[in-house]
């Protein structure tokens, strides 16, 4: 069985977890270029399987501009600055999803809560799991931003098409 089968990740994904590249006065530029090529390939592939084509590089530039360039920062109606309060994370969303999954297996709410509490090894109490479905819950902030982020991504592509001199 290959290593790829063990963790269900393609081989190129390993490069995404590598740390900083050490560069000193003794660094060989050809070896550095090889390492950077591996990392660039992984970065391109991680963005919906882009390849090292003109279109792939363009998509990479637009994606990085949207993510990291302050000029393209978007503010949405679901951002915490406009809503106030504590950010909604994944913990309650995941707990509710796990409870629902256990109950779809035919377990009662209490049985599902016991299973989750036991599986968490003390991190989630029976009471917390049992009450998870009785609380009103919002999707995590990151999910609630998706529609706005997709809109911004379509807009930056349209702007790039308009500006393109090809």
N, C-alpha and C positions, 0 to 999 in steps of 0.2 A: 504494500500500500504506500503510495507516495505521500510526501509531506503536504501536498496540495489537498489530498483527500482528507487528511486529518483535521485541518482547520477550515476547510471549505473556502479558502482564499486562493486566487490565482498567484502564481509565482512572482509576478511583477509587484504585487501589493506589499511585499516585504520591504521594498525600498521606501515606501511611504512612512515607515516607522523609524527610519534611520535618524541618528542625531546629526549635529552640525558637522560639516566637513572641515577637518583640521587642515589649515594652510599655513605653511611656514616658508622660510627662505629655501628650505631643502625640498619642497614639494615639487614633484615632477608634473609639468603641465599636461602631458599626454595622459598620465594616470588620473589626474584631476578631471580632465575632459571626459574620460571613460565613465567615471563615477557620476559626473553631472549628466551625461547622456542617459544612464540608467534611471536617474532620478527624474529627468525631464520626461522620459518615456512613461514612467509610472504616474507622474502628475497628469499627463495628457490622457492616459487610459482611465484614470480615476474620475475624470469628468465626462461620463457617459461614453467612454471608449473612443475618445478622440485620437486621431493619428497624427504623425508629424508632417502634415500637409499644410498648405497655406490656410485652408479653412480651419484646420485644427489649431494652428497657432493663433489665428484670429479669435476663435472661440475662447482659447485660454486667456488671451489678453483681456477680452471683455469680461470673462468670469472673475479674473483677478481684480479688475477695475471695480466691479460691483462689490466685491467682498472687502477690499482693503483700501481703496482710494477714497479719501474723505470727500472729494468732489461728487462722488456718486452715492453717498450715504443717504438712505431713505428713512423717512419717519412715517410710520403707519398708525392707523387708529388703534391698533392693539399694543403699541409700544407702552412700556411701563411709565415712561415719562408723562404720557397723556392720561393714563389710567390711574396712576398712583398704586400704592400697595405693593405687596411682595410678589416677585415673579412667580408664575405658575410653571413648575418644572415637571419632570417625567414621573416622579415617585407615585403620586396618587393615580395618575393615568395608567401606569403600569400595574399598580395594585388592583384597580378596578378591572382591567383587562384580564388579569390572572384569575380574579374571582369569577368573572363571567365564563372564562374558559373551563374552570373546574365545574361550574354549575351546568355547563353544556354536556359534561360527562355524566350527568345524572345525579350529582351530589346536591344536597340541600345547602343553603347559605352557610349554616353553621359547620357542616362537614367541609365545605370549601375553605372556610376561614381557618379551621383546624389544620388542614393540609398545608395551606400557605404559611401559617405561623410556624409549623413544624419544619417546613422546607427552608424558612428564612433563618433558622437556628438562633432565634431570639431577637432578630432585628425588627421583626414585625410581630406585634402581639395579636392574640386571637381577637381581642376587642377591636383593635384598629382594622384588621382584615374584615371582621364581621360588619363593621360600620361603614366600610368603604363604599358600598352601593347606596347607602342612605343619604350620603352627602351630595349636594349639587356640585358637579365638577366641570371645569372648563378644560379644554384641550391645552396642552403646554403652549407657552408663548411662541416657541419656535414653530410649531405647527400652524398656529393662528396667523403667523406672518407669511406663510407660503404663498397665498394668492397674491399678496402685494409684491413679494419678491419675484414671482413669475411675471407679473405685469411689468416690473422694472427691467427684467431680463429681455422680454420681448421689445420693450422700448429702446434699450441700448443697442440691440441688434438692428432695429429699424433705423436708428440714428447712424450707426456705423455703415449700413447699406447706403443711406443717403449721402454720407460724406465720402464713401469709397470712390477712388479714382480708377478702379479697374474696369 
